[in-house]
Amino acid sequence: GASDKRLKPGDVLLSVANKTIACALDVEAALWPQPRQKSSASSSRGRSRGSSRSRSPRTARGAKALPPPANEEVPIKIFRDGAEVEVSITPSVLGSEDDAELVIWAGLVLRRTPRCILERCGESVAPKAGGVFVQTVLGGSPADSRELHPHCFLMEMDGRAIHQLSDVLNYAAKQSESAKDDTSRGAWVRLLLLDLNGQEHVRAIQRDPLFFPTLDLRQCSSGRWSCTQRR
């Protein structure tokens, strides 16, 4: 990230862009562009009404919030090893970690691996991590009966590498094509999982397409979610 090899664990943040930092909201306010001063008269009238909101980076209702300046170094003062140290960092603008697609397979709620999970794993595990993350496990599902735990990476399904959610959907579609009778309910699938500590786990799940079919959930531009059942 932007602070790699510049900030270290244990550093105490003193100021950002020459503004004292007392809480997390102060960091956001320090990086956000300050509004232009209209006039002394208008500023004096609004000072009494907006004094309590002066530190907030939010804009007035109906106005668009300006993004923080990009590609500009920001001076940051920290306290490290008993002394004040000043470093310069170029902030990076990150989007929301909310995902617009979820896949539920055999009770596993799968999503695209979020950035925060890769940062939590560290440099030793992140390069090996896959692109599909097990967010949670539905109670009573085939995955729950096999005691699968959430917060891990789905690496393989029956020896096939899984890199993205579409790989899971493609595998489920091929399984439904190969099994054309009720014997598909007893089909077993071997999964290769990688936990956050870098340990690999192999589990076998017996599918139950009747009560736990494969579901593809997508969020539309309007914010509403649609659900498509896959066989």
C-alpha positions as CSV (number, residue, x, y, z in Angstrom):
1,G,0.0,0.0,0.0
2,A,0.9,3.7,0.1
3,S,2.4,3.4,3.6
4,D,4.5,0.3,2.9
5,K,8.0,0.5,4.3
6,R,7.3,4.1,5.5
7,L,5.0,3.5,8.5
8,K,5.6,0.6,10.9
9,P,3.4,-1.1,13.5
10,G,3.5,0.8,16.8
11,D,3.9,4.2,15.2
12,V,1.8,6.9,16.9
13,L,0.2,9.3,14.4
14,L,0.7,12.9,15.5
15,S,-0.2,15.0,12.5
16,V,-1.3,14.7,8.8
17,A,-0.8,17.6,6.4
18,N,0.2,19.7,9.4
19,K,-3.0,19.1,11.2
20,T,-3.1,17.5,14.6
21,I,-4.6,14.0,14.8
22,A,-6.7,13.1,17.8
23,C,-9.0,10.5,16.3
24,A,-9.6,8.5,13.1
25,L,-12.0,11.2,11.7
26,D,-9.3,13.8,11.9
27,V,-7.3,11.8,9.4
28,E,-10.1,11.9,6.9
29,A,-10.7,15.6,7.5
30,A,-7.0,16.4,7.1
31,L,-6.9,14.6,3.7
32,W,-10.1,16.1,2.4
33,P,-9.9,19.4,0.4
34,Q,-11.0,22.4,2.3
35,P,-13.9,24.4,0.9
36,R,-13.2,27.9,-0.5
37,Q,-13.9,30.9,1.5
38,K,-16.7,32.9,-0.1
39,S,-16.6,36.1,1.8
40,S,-15.9,37.5,5.3
41,A,-19.6,38.4,5.7
42,S,-21.0,35.0,4.7
43,S,-18.3,33.2,6.7
44,S,-19.2,35.2,9.9
45,R,-22.9,34.3,9.5
46,G,-22.2,30.6,8.9
47,R,-19.6,30.4,11.7
48,S,-22.2,30.2,14.5
49,R,-24.4,27.7,12.7
50,G,-21.7,25.5,11.2
51,S,-19.1,25.6,13.9
52,S,-20.0,22.1,15.2
53,R,-19.6,20.7,11.7
54,S,-16.4,22.5,10.7
55,R,-14.2,19.4,11.3
56,S,-16.4,17.1,9.2
57,P,-15.4,16.4,5.6
58,R,-19.1,16.2,4.5
59,T,-20.4,18.8,2.1
60,A,-23.7,20.6,2.1
61,R,-26.8,18.8,1.0
62,G,-27.1,18.6,-2.7
63,A,-23.4,19.4,-3.4
64,K,-21.0,16.8,-4.6
65,A,-18.1,15.8,-2.3
66,L,-14.7,16.4,-3.9
67,P,-12.3,13.5,-3.8
68,P,-9.0,13.9,-2.0
69,P,-6.1,15.2,-4.2
70,A,-4.3,12.3,-6.0
71,N,-0.6,12.0,-6.7
72,E,0.3,14.6,-4.1
73,E,2.6,13.8,-1.2
74,V,1.3,14.5,2.3
75,P,3.6,15.2,5.2
76,I,3.0,12.9,8.2
77,K,4.5,13.3,11.6
78,I,4.7,10.2,13.8
79,F,6.2,9.2,17.1
80,R,8.6,6.3,16.8
81,D,11.2,4.9,19.2
82,G,11.0,7.9,21.5
83,A,11.4,10.6,18.8
84,E,9.3,12.5,16.3
85,V,9.8,11.4,12.7
86,E,8.3,13.0,9.6
87,V,7.6,11.1,6.4
88,S,5.9,11.9,3.2
89,I,3.3,9.6,1.8
90,T,1.1,9.8,-1.4
91,P,-2.4,8.7,-0.3
92,S,-4.3,6.3,-2.6
93,V,-8.0,6.5,-3.1
94,L,-9.7,3.1,-2.4
95,G,-13.2,2.2,-3.3
96,S,-15.8,0.4,-1.2
97,E,-15.1,-3.2,-0.2
98,D,-18.8,-4.0,-0.6
99,D,-19.2,-6.6,-3.3
100,A,-21.9,-6.7,-6.0
101,E,-21.9,-10.5,-6.5
102,L,-22.3,-13.5,-4.1
103,V,-22.4,-17.2,-4.9
104,I,-23.9,-19.7,-2.5
105,W,-22.8,-23.3,-3.2
106,A,-23.6,-26.2,-0.8
107,G,-24.1,-23.7,2.0
108,L,-20.8,-21.8,1.4
109,V,-21.3,-18.1,0.9
110,L,-18.6,-17.1,-1.5
111,R,-17.4,-13.7,-2.6
112,R,-14.5,-12.1,-4.3
113,T,-11.5,-11.9,-2.0
114,P,-11.5,-8.4,-0.4
115,R,-8.3,-6.4,-0.1
116,C,-8.5,-6.2,3.7
117,I,-8.3,-10.0,3.9
118,L,-5.1,-10.0,1.8
119,E,-3.6,-7.3,4.0
120,R,-4.5,-9.3,7.2
121,C,-2.8,-12.5,5.8
122,G,0.5,-10.8,5.4
123,E,3.2,-11.2,2.7
124,S,3.7,-14.9,3.4
125,V,0.1,-16.0,2.7
126,A,-1.3,-13.3,0.3
127,P,0.6,-14.5,-2.8
128,K,-0.8,-18.0,-2.4
129,A,-4.4,-16.8,-1.6
130,G,-7.1,-17.4,-4.2
131,G,-9.6,-15.0,-5.6
132,V,-12.7,-16.6,-4.0
133,F,-13.2,-16.2,-0.3
134,V,-15.6,-18.1,2.0
135,Q,-17.5,-15.4,3.8
136,T,-19.7,-17.6,6.0
137,V,-21.3,-21.0,6.2
138,L,-25.1,-21.5,6.3
139,G,-26.4,-23.5,9.2
140,G,-27.7,-27.0,8.4
141,S,-26.1,-27.0,5.0
142,P,-23.8,-29.7,3.6
143,A,-20.8,-27.5,4.3
144,D,-22.0,-27.0,7.9
145,S,-22.4,-30.8,8.4
146,R,-18.8,-31.3,7.3
147,E,-17.7,-28.7,9.9
148,L,-16.3,-26.3,7.3
149,H,-15.2,-23.0,8.8
150,P,-15.6,-19.5,7.2
151,H,-12.9,-17.0,6.5
152,C,-10.8,-19.1,4.2
153,F,-9.9,-19.3,0.4
154,L,-11.5,-21.8,-2.0
155,M,-8.6,-23.0,-4.0
156,E,-9.8,-26.1,-5.9
157,M,-13.0,-28.1,-6.6
158,D,-12.3,-31.7,-7.6
159,G,-8.8,-30.8,-8.6
160,R,-9.9,-27.8,-10.8
161,A,-8.3,-24.5,-9.8
162,I,-10.7,-21.8,-8.7
163,H,-9.7,-18.2,-9.4
164,Q,-13.0,-16.3,-9.5
165,L,-16.7,-16.8,-8.8
166,S,-17.4,-17.7,-12.4
167,D,-15.2,-20.8,-12.0
168,V,-17.5,-22.0,-9.3
169,L,-20.6,-21.4,-11.4
170,N,-19.0,-23.1,-14.4
171,Y,-18.1,-26.1,-12.3
172,A,-21.7,-26.3,-10.9
173,A,-23.1,-26.2,-14.4
174,K,-20.9,-29.0,-15.6
175,Q,-21.9,-31.1,-12.7
176,S,-25.6,-30.6,-13.4
177,E,-25.0,-31.6,-17.1
178,S,-23.2,-34.8,-16.1
179,A,-25.8,-35.9,-13.5
180,K,-29.3,-36.2,-15.1
181,D,-31.1,-38.1,-12.5
182,D,-31.6,-38.0,-8.7
183,T,-28.2,-39.7,-8.1
184,S,-26.7,-36.2,-8.3
185,R,-27.9,-35.7,-4.7
186,G,-25.3,-38.1,-3.5
187,A,-22.4,-36.6,-5.5
188,W,-19.3,-35.8,-3.4
189,V,-17.0,-32.9,-4.2
190,R,-13.4,-32.6,-2.9
191,L,-12.5,-29.1,-1.9
192,L,-9.0,-27.6,-1.3
193,L,-9.1,-24.7,1.2
194,L,-6.5,-22.3,2.4
195,D,-6.9,-20.6,5.8
196,L,-5.6,-17.2,6.8
197,N,-2.5,-18.8,8.3
198,G,-1.4,-20.4,5.1
199,Q,-2.5,-24.0,6.0
200,E,-4.2,-26.2,3.4
201,H,-7.2,-28.2,4.2
202,V,-9.0,-30.9,2.1
203,R,-12.7,-31.5,2.7
204,A,-15.3,-33.6,0.9
205,I,-18.9,-32.3,0.7
206,Q,-21.9,-34.2,-0.4
207,R,-24.1,-31.9,-2.5
208,D,-27.8,-31.4,-1.9
209,P,-29.1,-29.5,-4.9
210,L,-32.7,-30.0,-3.7
211,F,-32.5,-28.1,-0.4
212,F,-29.2,-26.2,-1.0
213,P,-29.0,-25.4,-4.7
214,T,-26.4,-23.1,-6.2
215,L,-27.5,-19.4,-6.0
216,D,-26.0,-16.5,-7.9
217,L,-26.8,-13.1,-6.2
218,R,-26.1,-9.9,-8.1
219,Q,-26.6,-6.3,-7.1
220,C,-28.2,-4.1,-9.8
221,S,-27.2,-0.5,-10.5
222,S,-30.4,0.6,-8.6
223,G,-29.1,-1.1,-5.5
224,R,-31.6,-4.0,-5.5
225,W,-30.4,-7.6,-5.5
226,S,-31.4,-10.4,-7.9
227,C,-31.1,-14.1,-7.2
228,T,-30.7,-16.8,-9.9
229,Q,-30.9,-20.4,-9.1
230,R,-28.3,-22.6,-10.8
231,R,-28.7,-26.4,-11.1
